[in-house]
Amino acid sequence: MKRMISFFLLACMIGMLAACGLEHAESSSDSENSAVSDTDIQAETEKETEEANPSAGDNNEEAPASDSVSAGSRILVAYFSCTGTTEQIARWIIDETGADSYEIVPEVPYTEEDLAYYTGGRADQEQADDSARPGIAGSVENIEQYDVIFLGYPIWHGQAPRIISTFLESYDFSDVTIIPFCTSHSSDIGSSAENLHSLCSDTVTWMEGRRFSQDATESDVIEWVDSMELPESEVRTVGEFDFETKTVLLNSGYEMPIMGLGTYSLTDEECAVSITALLEAGGRLIDTAYMYGNEAAVGQAIRDSDVPREEIFVITKLYPSQFDHAAEAIDEALEKMGLDYIDMILLHHPGDGDVEAYLALEQAVADGKVHSIGLSNWYVEELEEFLPQVNITPALVQNEIHPYYQENRPAKWLVISKTLY
């Protein structure tokens, strides 16, 4: 029986993935405010609305890429803001904790008229309707990686804006600790936090929140944060190997095992037996592809295993013949393997429509179907042409190299897949 054991060694990571939805450019607004109609707040809102109105996407610019990512105990600060006050509190929490940030940006920006109190405007209507759920532009990537979430919002008519309800109902926060904070002139966090808590499952730990006025200082916020026993985040560099856990940190924020099984030429029972042997031996990475014809066997072996799904890292690939219907091909791979998500999908080779296919992979990441994406059999020349046309930097570029095929072209930017026979 022919077996291929693939050892994935990172020669050099291909840059840091700018966090979509995390660390947004500071272009949006924040509502401070129990008195949304206050003249000063309206003036600030009008100015910011003019900048935000051209498109909701303007509020979702990505921050410059970084070459380090928090790993281990993860903290996220998620906040909704219209005039800047809540955003400032959020920034101080981020600076103190080293947390990631996510700005909750409405699909349709709020205008000055929307926010004016007691005029029957949009904010009045939403706050009077418990079922109102304003749409959110964008989403949090890798939400399952966070153990603690600070949730910030202004107070509108004594409650959190309904868009906060939208946020809480958009994700599974099981076993997560949520710490609310609000900004207002006088209204305490009180029932607003209680009502939000009721939207979460019983497994969510909901800590006592804190109200901050417009006069709050950075030291006030730091004192509050330091009063809590928060898990410390371990910071690791993208591309950094951890030889104790036998993983490498990808630019997507996920850890990939550095030893695994390549399943090329393995079919049916042979494939299942090989994967079972790998998992029993402690291996956790499995590499398959549409063209290998064994995605179903791979999925069956994973489902039959006693190893928790989250411990197994599954890579599959889309072949150029699938590029013109990439979205459907991704769903087909999920169905074949019987998995809720795929850890990584690569484009197998360059080909017609590869950029469009990669953009479909990006959408699959946003939809939670795929965690990380990359390329296979792309070299420097192809990368130089391809990368400027996509948004998410590939987490992996996998190329063939072994004693019978020694690639001598420059290996800069490349993640090398070394295959042993």
Sequence and secondary structure as in RCSB ss.txt:
>XXXX:A:sequence
MKRMISFFLLACMIGMLAACGLEHAESSSDSENSAVSDTDIQAETEKETEEANPSAGDNNEEAPASDSVSAGSRI
LVAYFSCTGTTEQIARWIIDETGADSYEIVPEVPYTEEDLAYYTGGRADQEQADDSARPGIAGSVENIEQYDVIF
LGYPIWHGQAPRIISTFLESYDFSDVTIIPFCTSHSSDIGSSAENLHSLCSDTVTWMEGRRFSQDATESDVIEWV
DSMELPESEVRTVGEFDFETKTVLLNSGYEMPIMGLGTYSLTDEECAVSITALLEAGGRLIDTAYMYGNEAAVGQ
AIRDSDVPREEIFVITKLYPSQFDHAAEAIDEALEKMGLDYIDMILLHHPGDGDVEAYLALEQAVADGKVHSIGL
SNWYVEELEEFLPQVNITPALVQNEIHPYYQENRPAKWLVISKTLY
>XXXX:A:secstr
   EEEEEEESS       TTBS  S   B   S TT HHHHHHHHHHHHHHTT GGGGG      SEEEEES E
EEEE  BSSHHHHHHHHHHHHHT EEEE EESS   HHHH TTTT HHHHHHT TT    EES  TTGGG SEEE
EEEE BTTB  HHHHHHHTTS  TT EEEEEEE SS  SHHHHHHHHTTS TT EE   EEE TT  HHHHHHHH
HTS    EEEEETT EETTTTEEE TTS EEESEEEE TT  HHHHHHHHHHHHHTT  EEE  GGGT HHHHHH
HHHHSSS GGG EEEEEE GGGGGGHHHHHHHHHHHHT S EEEEEE S  TTHHHHHHHHHHHHHTTSEEEEEE
ES  HHHHHHHGGG SS  SEEEEEEBTTB   S  TT EEEEEE 
